[in-house]
Amino acid sequence: MYLCRSPLIAGSFWGDIISAQRLGIQVKKDIVESLADQNQCMFVASENLKPIDFVAGELAITDGSVKGWADPHLYILYINRPNN
């Protein structure tokens, strides 16, 4: 899951994903990676990410060792991914 350094950036990252979809771009892994890079959001490979706070419409998320911010929609996709 991609985590960003602030609620504002997390909202921007999610907005960029939605904007790409509205433009008819098929949002696949490479597109998400590019948008995350542009927003300076890092990929966190963890099975234990949990929300710990909610600020400005965004979730603070941690697995106990790393903390970042994500849009609630992105977190819902994370917890409902097929390998869960």
Biopython code that builds the backbone (N, CA, C, O; Angstrom):
import numpy as np
from Bio.PDB.StructureBuilder import StructureBuilder

atoms = [
    (1, "MET", "N", (0.843, -1.163, 0.000)),
    (1, "MET", "CA", (0.000, 0.000, 0.000)),
    (1, "MET", "C", (0.895, 1.235, 0.000)),
    (1, "MET", "O", (1.952, 1.248, 0.631)),
    (2, "TYR", "N", (0.463, 2.266, -0.711)),
    (2, "TYR", "CA", (1.219, 3.508, -0.752)),
    (2, "TYR", "C", (0.782, 4.418, 0.385)),
    (2, "TYR", "O", (-0.409, 4.646, 0.593)),
    (3, "LEU", "N", (1.762, 4.935, 1.117)),
    (3, "LEU", "CA", (1.518, 5.873, 2.195)),
    (3, "LEU", "C", (2.239, 7.175, 1.882)),
    (3, "LEU", "O", (3.356, 7.179, 1.364)),
    (4, "CYS", "N", (1.581, 8.268, 2.204)),
    (4, "CYS", "CA", (2.120, 9.592, 1.918)),
    (4, "CYS", "C", (2.507, 10.285, 3.215)),
    (4, "CYS", "O", (2.124, 9.836, 4.295)),
    (5, "ARG", "N", (3.261, 11.375, 3.121)),
    (5, "ARG", "CA", (3.793, 12.014, 4.321)),
    (5, "ARG", "C", (2.826, 12.982, 5.001)),
    (5, "ARG", "O", (3.110, 13.461, 6.099)),
    (6, "SER", "N", (1.694, 13.278, 4.370)),
    (6, "SER", "CA", (0.718, 14.179, 4.995)),
    (6, "SER", "C", (-0.684, 13.884, 4.463)),
    (6, "SER", "O", (-0.837, 13.272, 3.406)),
    (7, "PRO", "N", (-1.704, 14.324, 5.200)),
    (7, "PRO", "CA", (-3.072, 14.140, 4.708)),
    (7, "PRO", "C", (-3.311, 14.857, 3.376)),
    (7, "PRO", "O", (-4.015, 14.336, 2.510)),
    (8, "LEU", "N", (-2.740, 16.024, 3.213)),
    (8, "LEU", "CA", (-2.918, 16.783, 1.971)),
    (8, "LEU", "C", (-2.364, 16.028, 0.770)),
    (8, "LEU", "O", (-3.002, 15.961, -0.281)),
    (9, "ILE", "N", (-1.185, 15.468, 0.933)),
    (9, "ILE", "CA", (-0.560, 14.715, -0.164)),
    (9, "ILE", "C", (-1.338, 13.427, -0.439)),
    (9, "ILE", "O", (-1.488, 13.033, -1.596)),
    (10, "ALA", "N", (-1.828, 12.776, 0.601)),
    (10, "ALA", "CA", (-2.629, 11.558, 0.413)),
    (10, "ALA", "C", (-3.883, 11.861, -0.405)),
    (10, "ALA", "O", (-4.260, 11.090, -1.287)),
    (11, "GLY", "N", (-4.521, 12.988, -0.105)),
    (11, "GLY", "CA", (-5.705, 13.386, -0.875)),
    (11, "GLY", "C", (-5.363, 13.703, -2.314)),
    (11, "GLY", "O", (-6.129, 13.379, -3.222)),
    (12, "SER", "N", (-4.228, 14.329, -2.529)),
    (12, "SER", "CA", (-3.776, 14.645, -3.879)),
    (12, "SER", "C", (-3.481, 13.374, -4.673)),
    (12, "SER", "O", (-3.848, 13.267, -5.843)),
    (13, "PHE", "N", (-2.822, 12.422, -4.035)),
    (13, "PHE", "CA", (-2.502, 11.149, -4.677)),
    (13, "PHE", "C", (-3.782, 10.437, -5.116)),
    (13, "PHE", "O", (-3.884, 9.993, -6.260)),
    (14, "TRP", "N", (-4.754, 10.326, -4.215)),
    (14, "TRP", "CA", (-6.021, 9.680, -4.568)),
    (14, "TRP", "C", (-6.727, 10.457, -5.676)),
    (14, "TRP", "O", (-7.288, 9.857, -6.593)),
    (15, "GLY", "N", (-6.702, 11.780, -5.596)),
    (15, "GLY", "CA", (-7.322, 12.614, -6.631)),
    (15, "GLY", "C", (-6.683, 12.394, -7.993)),
    (15, "GLY", "O", (-7.374, 12.383, -9.012)),
    (16, "ASP", "N", (-5.368, 12.217, -8.014)),
    (16, "ASP", "CA", (-4.671, 11.947, -9.274)),
    (16, "ASP", "C", (-5.104, 10.603, -9.871)),
    (16, "ASP", "O", (-5.261, 10.484, -11.086)),
    (17, "ILE", "N", (-5.294, 9.608, -9.027)),
    (17, "ILE", "CA", (-5.762, 8.298, -9.508)),
    (17, "ILE", "C", (-7.150, 8.430, -10.116)),
    (17, "ILE", "O", (-7.404, 7.906, -11.201)),
    (18, "ILE", "N", (-8.042, 9.120, -9.435)),
    (18, "ILE", "CA", (-9.406, 9.307, -9.930)),
    (18, "ILE", "C", (-9.403, 10.127, -11.216)),
    (18, "ILE", "O", (-10.143, 9.813, -12.148)),
    (19, "SER", "N", (-8.582, 11.172, -11.280)),
    (19, "SER", "CA", (-8.493, 11.989, -12.499)),
    (19, "SER", "C", (-8.035, 11.160, -13.693)),
    (19, "SER", "O", (-8.559, 11.312, -14.797)),
    (20, "ALA", "N", (-7.063, 10.290, -13.472)),
    (20, "ALA", "CA", (-6.590, 9.426, -14.562)),
    (20, "ALA", "C", (-7.716, 8.525, -15.050)),
    (20, "ALA", "O", (-7.892, 8.348, -16.256)),
    (21, "GLN", "N", (-8.477, 7.956, -14.123)),
    (21, "GLN", "CA", (-9.600, 7.099, -14.520)),
    (21, "GLN", "C", (-10.632, 7.885, -15.313)),
    (21, "GLN", "O", (-11.164, 7.383, -16.303)),
    (22, "ARG", "N", (-10.919, 9.100, -14.894)),
    (22, "ARG", "CA", (-11.901, 9.935, -15.594)),
    (22, "ARG", "C", (-11.449, 10.291, -17.000)),
    (22, "ARG", "O", (-12.269, 10.530, -17.887)),
    (23, "LEU", "N", (-10.140, 10.323, -17.193)),
    (23, "LEU", "CA", (-9.600, 10.590, -18.528)),
    (23, "LEU", "C", (-9.595, 9.350, -19.408)),
    (23, "LEU", "O", (-9.173, 9.405, -20.563)),
    (24, "GLY", "N", (-10.060, 8.240, -18.868)),
    (24, "GLY", "CA", (-10.120, 7.007, -19.633)),
    (24, "GLY", "C", (-8.852, 6.179, -19.574)),
    (24, "GLY", "O", (-8.704, 5.206, -20.313)),
    (25, "ILE", "N", (-7.937, 6.563, -18.699)),
    (25, "ILE", "CA", (-6.687, 5.812, -18.551)),
    (25, "ILE", "C", (-6.968, 4.585, -17.697)),
    (25, "ILE", "O", (-7.570, 4.686, -16.628)),
    (26, "GLN", "N", (-6.535, 3.443, -18.168)),
    (26, "GLN", "CA", (-6.676, 2.222, -17.387)),
    (26, "GLN", "C", (-5.595, 2.240, -16.306)),
    (26, "GLN", "O", (-4.407, 2.081, -16.587)),
    (27, "VAL", "N", (-6.035, 2.435, -15.077)),
    (27, "VAL", "CA", (-5.092, 2.606, -13.974)),
    (27, "VAL", "C", (-4.603, 1.240, -13.497)),
    (27, "VAL", "O", (-5.294, 0.507, -12.789)),
    (28, "LYS", "N", (-3.388, 0.939, -13.916)),
    (28, "LYS", "CA", (-2.736, -0.314, -13.527)),
    (28, "LYS", "C", (-1.544, 0.022, -12.640)),
    (28, "LYS", "O", (-1.295, 1.186, -12.326)),
    (29, "LYS", "N", (-0.827, -0.993, -12.251)),
    (29, "LYS", "CA", (0.274, -0.853, -11.303)),
    (29, "LYS", "C", (1.278, 0.219, -11.725)),
    (29, "LYS", "O", (1.701, 1.022, -10.894)),
    (30, "ASP", "N", (1.664, 0.245, -12.996)),
    (30, "ASP", "CA", (2.671, 1.210, -13.439)),
    (30, "ASP", "C", (2.178, 2.651, -13.328)),
    (30, "ASP", "O", (2.958, 3.549, -13.011)),
    (31, "ILE", "N", (0.903, 2.877, -13.583)),
    (31, "ILE", "CA", (0.323, 4.220, -13.468)),
    (31, "ILE", "C", (0.306, 4.644, -12.003)),
    (31, "ILE", "O", (0.682, 5.767, -11.669)),
    (32, "VAL", "N", (-0.134, 3.737, -11.134)),
    (32, "VAL", "CA", (-0.179, 4.040, -9.703)),
    (32, "VAL", "C", (1.235, 4.325, -9.186)),
    (32, "VAL", "O", (1.429, 5.259, -8.408)),
    (33, "GLU", "N", (2.212, 3.539, -9.607)),
    (33, "GLU", "CA", (3.601, 3.763, -9.195)),
    (33, "GLU", "C", (4.082, 5.148, -9.622)),
    (33, "GLU", "O", (4.737, 5.850, -8.852)),
    (34, "SER", "N", (3.753, 5.534, -10.847)),
    (34, "SER", "CA", (4.163, 6.837, -11.357)),
    (34, "SER", "C", (3.501, 7.970, -10.563)),
    (34, "SER", "O", (4.156, 8.949, -10.207)),
    (35, "LEU", "N", (2.210, 7.829, -10.293)),
    (35, "LEU", "CA", (1.500, 8.853, -9.521)),
    (35, "LEU", "C", (2.024, 8.920, -8.087)),
    (35, "LEU", "O", (2.147, 10.005, -7.519)),
    (36, "ALA", "N", (2.328, 7.775, -7.511)),
    (36, "ALA", "CA", (2.896, 7.751, -6.158)),
    (36, "ALA", "C", (4.254, 8.454, -6.150)),
    (36, "ALA", "O", (4.556, 9.218, -5.233)),
    (37, "ASP", "N", (5.061, 8.197, -7.162)),
    (37, "ASP", "CA", (6.366, 8.837, -7.257)),
    (37, "ASP", "C", (6.221, 10.354, -7.373)),
    (37, "ASP", "O", (6.947, 11.099, -6.716)),
    (38, "GLN", "N", (5.293, 10.809, -8.202)),
    (38, "GLN", "CA", (5.057, 12.244, -8.368)),
    (38, "GLN", "C", (4.627, 12.895, -7.056)),
    (38, "GLN", "O", (4.986, 14.040, -6.780)),
    (39, "ASN", "N", (3.863, 12.168, -6.255)),
    (39, "ASN", "CA", (3.373, 12.688, -4.979)),
    (39, "ASN", "C", (4.310, 12.360, -3.814)),
    (39, "ASN", "O", (4.030, 12.713, -2.668)),
    (40, "GLN", "N", (5.408, 11.692, -4.110)),
    (40, "GLN", "CA", (6.401, 11.279, -3.110)),
    (40, "GLN", "C", (5.775, 10.404, -2.021)),
    (40, "GLN", "O", (6.062, 10.569, -0.835)),
    (41, "CYS", "N", (4.925, 9.484, -2.438)),
    (41, "CYS", "CA", (4.322, 8.507, -1.539)),
    (41, "CYS", "C", (5.119, 7.212, -1.667)),
    (41, "CYS", "O", (5.520, 6.825, -2.765)),
    (42, "MET", "N", (5.341, 6.554, -0.548)),
    (42, "MET", "CA", (6.180, 5.349, -0.555)),
    (42, "MET", "C", (5.329, 4.091, -0.473)),
    (42, "MET", "O", (4.264, 4.078, 0.146)),
    (43, "PHE", "N", (5.818, 3.037, -1.107)),
    (43, "PHE", "CA", (5.142, 1.752, -1.028)),
    (43, "PHE", "C", (5.576, 1.054, 0.255)),
    (43, "PHE", "O", (6.767, 0.952, 0.552)),
    (44, "VAL", "N", (4.592, 0.578, 1.009)),
    (44, "VAL", "CA", (4.853, -0.156, 2.243)),
    (44, "VAL", "C", (4.271, -1.558, 2.074)),
    (44, "VAL", "O", (3.056, -1.725, 1.963)),
    (45, "ALA", "N", (5.135, -2.546, 2.055)),
    (45, "ALA", "CA", (4.708, -3.940, 1.920)),
    (45, "ALA", "C", (4.514, -4.505, 3.326)),
    (45, "ALA", "O", (5.459, -4.984, 3.952)),
    (46, "SER", "N", (3.283, -4.442, 3.807)),
    (46, "SER", "CA", (2.989, -4.921, 5.154)),
    (46, "SER", "C", (1.600, -5.528, 5.164)),
    (46, "SER", "O", (0.688, -5.038, 4.499)),
    (47, "GLU", "N", (1.451, -6.584, 5.915)),
    (47, "GLU", "CA", (0.149, -7.232, 6.074)),
    (47, "GLU", "C", (-0.605, -6.687, 7.282)),
    (47, "GLU", "O", (-1.738, -7.095, 7.538)),
    (48, "ASN", "N", (0.013, -5.765, 8.031)),
    (48, "ASN", "CA", (-0.549, -5.335, 9.304)),
    (48, "ASN", "C", (-0.857, -3.849, 9.394)),
    (48, "ASN", "O", (-0.859, -3.293, 10.492)),
    (49, "LEU", "N", (-1.116, -3.199, 8.283)),
    (49, "LEU", "CA", (-1.419, -1.775, 8.317)),
    (49, "LEU", "C", (-2.813, -1.540, 8.892)),
    (49, "LEU", "O", (-3.786, -2.176, 8.487)),
    (50, "LYS", "N", (-2.885, -0.615, 9.841)),
    (50, "LYS", "CA", (-4.144, -0.284, 10.508)),
    (50, "LYS", "C", (-4.250, 1.230, 10.663)),
    (50, "LYS", "O", (-3.245, 1.900, 10.904)),
    (51, "PRO", "N", (-5.457, 1.772, 10.529)),
    (51, "PRO", "CA", (-5.637, 3.206, 10.756)),
    (51, "PRO", "C", (-5.530, 3.537, 12.251)),
    (51, "PRO", "O", (-5.989, 2.783, 13.108)),
    (52, "ILE", "N", (-4.908, 4.688, 12.533)),
    (52, "ILE", "CA", (-4.764, 5.125, 13.922)),
    (52, "ILE", "C", (-5.311, 6.534, 14.151)),
    (52, "ILE", "O", (-5.458, 6.963, 15.295)),
    (53, "ASP", "N", (-5.612, 7.251, 13.074)),
    (53, "ASP", "CA", (-6.133, 8.606, 13.210)),
    (53, "ASP", "C", (-6.838, 8.986, 11.911)),
    (53, "ASP", "O", (-6.642, 8.352, 10.875)),
    (54, "PHE", "N", (-7.656, 10.024, 11.985)),
    (54, "PHE", "CA", (-8.395, 10.511, 10.826)),
    (54, "PHE", "C", (-8.335, 12.033, 10.868)),
    (54, "PHE", "O", (-8.865, 12.652, 11.791)),
    (55, "VAL", "N", (-7.695, 12.636, 9.877)),
    (55, "VAL", "CA", (-7.525, 14.077, 9.821)),
    (55, "VAL", "C", (-7.797, 14.554, 8.401)),
    (55, "VAL", "O", (-7.279, 13.995, 7.434)),
    (56, "ALA", "N", (-8.606, 15.583, 8.290)),
    (56, "ALA", "CA", (-8.878, 16.216, 6.989)),
    (56, "ALA", "C", (-9.325, 15.212, 5.932)),
    (56, "ALA", "O", (-8.962, 15.333, 4.762)),
    (57, "GLY", "N", (-10.112, 14.224, 6.345)),
    (57, "GLY", "CA", (-10.639, 13.236, 5.411)),
    (57, "GLY", "C", (-9.679, 12.127, 5.043)),
    (57, "GLY", "O", (-9.996, 11.301, 4.186)),
    (58, "GLU", "N", (-8.515, 12.086, 5.667)),
    (58, "GLU", "CA", (-7.507, 11.076, 5.343)),
    (58, "GLU", "C", (-7.146, 10.274, 6.594)),
    (58, "GLU", "O", (-7.310, 10.747, 7.718)),
    (59, "LEU", "N", (-6.657, 9.061, 6.379)),
    (59, "LEU", "CA", (-6.302, 8.160, 7.468)),
    (59, "LEU", "C", (-4.795, 8.156, 7.729)),
    (59, "LEU", "O", (-3.991, 8.053, 6.803)),
    (60, "ALA", "N", (-4.430, 8.268, 9.007)),
    (60, "ALA", "CA", (-3.054, 7.974, 9.413)),
    (60, "ALA", "C", (-3.006, 6.471, 9.603)),
    (60, "ALA", "O", (-3.858, 5.899, 10.283)),
    (61, "ILE", "N", (-2.011, 5.831, 9.004)),
    (61, "ILE", "CA", (-1.942, 4.374, 8.984)),
    (61, "ILE", "C", (-0.551, 3.930, 9.435)),
    (61, "ILE", "O", (0.453, 4.548, 9.082)),
    (62, "THR", "N", (-0.506, 2.854, 10.217)),
    (62, "THR", "CA", (0.765, 2.314, 10.664)),
    (62, "THR", "C", (0.690, 0.806, 10.789)),
    (62, "THR", "O", (-0.389, 0.220, 10.891)),
    (63, "ASP", "N", (1.865, 0.191, 10.778)),
    (63, "ASP", "CA", (1.966, -1.234, 11.112)),
    (63, "ASP", "C", (2.815, -1.402, 12.369)),
    (63, "ASP", "O", (3.210, -2.514, 12.718)),
    (64, "GLY", "N", (3.090, -0.298, 13.037)),
    (64, "GLY", "CA", (3.899, -0.301, 14.242)),
    (64, "GLY", "C", (5.323, 0.162, 14.008)),
    (64, "GLY", "O", (5.994, 0.606, 14.939)),
    (65, "SER", "N", (5.788, 0.062, 12.770)),
    (65, "SER", "CA", (7.154, 0.500, 12.487)),
    (65, "SER", "C", (7.207, 1.646, 11.483)),
    (65, "SER", "O", (8.154, 2.433, 11.494)),
    (66, "VAL", "N", (6.224, 1.745, 10.635)),
    (66, "VAL", "CA", (6.171, 2.821, 9.647)),
    (66, "VAL", "C", (4.801, 3.483, 9.747)),
    (66, "VAL", "O", (3.802, 2.815, 10.013)),
    (67, "LYS", "N", (4.757, 4.799, 9.532)),
    (67, "LYS", "CA", (3.498, 5.532, 9.580)),
    (67, "LYS", "C", (3.400, 6.430, 8.361)),
    (67, "LYS", "O", (4.394, 7.006, 7.917)),
    (68, "GLY", "N", (2.194, 6.546, 7.824)),
    (68, "GLY", "CA", (1.945, 7.436, 6.710)),
    (68, "GLY", "C", (0.461, 7.712, 6.598)),
    (68, "GLY", "O", (-0.328, 7.315, 7.457)),
    (69, "TRP", "N", (0.092, 8.394, 5.534)),
    (69, "TRP", "CA", (-1.289, 8.816, 5.309)),
    (69, "TRP", "C", (-1.820, 8.238, 4.007)),
    (69, "TRP", "O", (-1.088, 8.090, 3.029)),
    (70, "ALA", "N", (-3.110, 7.913, 4.013)),
    (70, "ALA", "CA", (-3.757, 7.392, 2.799)),
    (70, "ALA", "C", (-5.224, 7.794, 2.796)),
    (70, "ALA", "O", (-5.839, 7.989, 3.845)),
    (71, "ASP", "N", (-5.761, 7.912, 1.604)),
    (71, "ASP", "CA", (-7.189, 8.160, 1.458)),
    (71, "ASP", "C", (-7.950, 6.921, 1.918)),
    (71, "ASP", "O", (-7.501, 5.802, 1.672)),
    (72, "PRO", "N", (-9.096, 7.100, 2.583)),
    (72, "PRO", "CA", (-9.875, 5.943, 3.029)),
    (72, "PRO", "C", (-10.236, 4.974, 1.902)),
    (72, "PRO", "O", (-10.303, 3.766, 2.129)),
    (73, "HIS", "N", (-10.468, 5.485, 0.693)),
    (73, "HIS", "CA", (-10.776, 4.610, -0.440)),
    (73, "HIS", "C", (-9.616, 3.651, -0.728)),
    (73, "HIS", "O", (-9.822, 2.470, -1.007)),
    (74, "LEU", "N", (-8.400, 4.182, -0.653)),
    (74, "LEU", "CA", (-7.219, 3.358, -0.903)),
    (74, "LEU", "C", (-7.065, 2.296, 0.185)),
    (74, "LEU", "O", (-6.694, 1.157, -0.098)),
    (75, "TYR", "N", (-7.353, 2.678, 1.428)),
    (75, "TYR", "CA", (-7.268, 1.705, 2.521)),
    (75, "TYR", "C", (-8.314, 0.601, 2.350)),
    (75, "TYR", "O", (-8.028, -0.567, 2.612)),
    (76, "ILE", "N", (-9.502, 0.957, 1.921)),
    (76, "ILE", "CA", (-10.546, -0.049, 1.679)),
    (76, "ILE", "C", (-10.100, -1.023, 0.596)),
    (76, "ILE", "O", (-10.313, -2.229, 0.724)),
    (77, "LEU", "N", (-9.486, -0.519, -0.463)),
    (77, "LEU", "CA", (-8.954, -1.408, -1.500)),
    (77, "LEU", "C", (-7.880, -2.326, -0.927)),
    (77, "LEU", "O", (-7.818, -3.504, -1.278)),
    (78, "TYR", "N", (-7.038, -1.794, -0.049)),
    (78, "TYR", "CA", (-5.971, -2.582, 0.582)),
    (78, "TYR", "C", (-6.544, -3.717, 1.419)),
    (78, "TYR", "O", (-6.105, -4.860, 1.289)),
    (79, "ILE", "N", (-7.526, -3.419, 2.284)),
    (79, "ILE", "CA", (-8.036, -4.466, 3.176)),
    (79, "ILE", "C", (-8.929, -5.470, 2.452)),
    (79, "ILE", "O", (-9.163, -6.566, 2.963)),
    (80, "ASN", "N", (-9.425, -5.115, 1.281)),
    (80, "ASN", "CA", (-10.279, -6.022, 0.518)),
    (80, "ASN", "C", (-9.566, -6.670, -0.657)),
    (80, "ASN", "O", (-10.214, -7.263, -1.520)),
    (81, "ARG", "N", (-8.235, -6.566, -0.704)),
    (81, "ARG", "CA", (-7.497, -7.163, -1.818)),
    (81, "ARG", "C", (-7.683, -8.683, -1.810)),
    (81, "ARG", "O", (-7.917, -9.274, -0.756)),
    (82, "PRO", "N", (-7.580, -9.301, -2.960)),
    (82, "PRO", "CA", (-7.878, -10.734, -3.096)),
    (82, "PRO", "C", (-7.090, -11.663, -2.194)),
    (82, "PRO", "O", (-7.612, -12.708, -1.808)),
    (83, "ASN", "N", (-5.857, -11.331, -1.841)),
    (83, "ASN", "CA", (-5.057, -12.255, -1.037)),
    (83, "ASN", "C", (-5.354, -12.145, 0.457)),
    (83, "ASN", "O", (-4.650, -12.740, 1.273)),
    (84, "ASN", "N", (-6.365, -11.408, 0.813)),
    (84, "ASN", "CA", (-6.770, -11.287, 2.219)),
    (84, "ASN", "C", (-7.718, -12.370, 2.624)),
    (84, "ASN", "O", (-8.153, -12.411, 3.775)),
]
sb = StructureBuilder()
sb.init_structure("model")
sb.init_model(0)
sb.init_chain("A")
sb.init_seg("    ")
for serial, (resi, resn, name, xyz) in enumerate(atoms, 1):
    if name == "N":
        sb.init_residue(resn, " ", resi, " ")
    sb.init_atom(name, np.array(xyz, "f"), 0.0, 1.0, " ", f" {name:<3s}", serial, name[0])
structure = sb.get_structure()
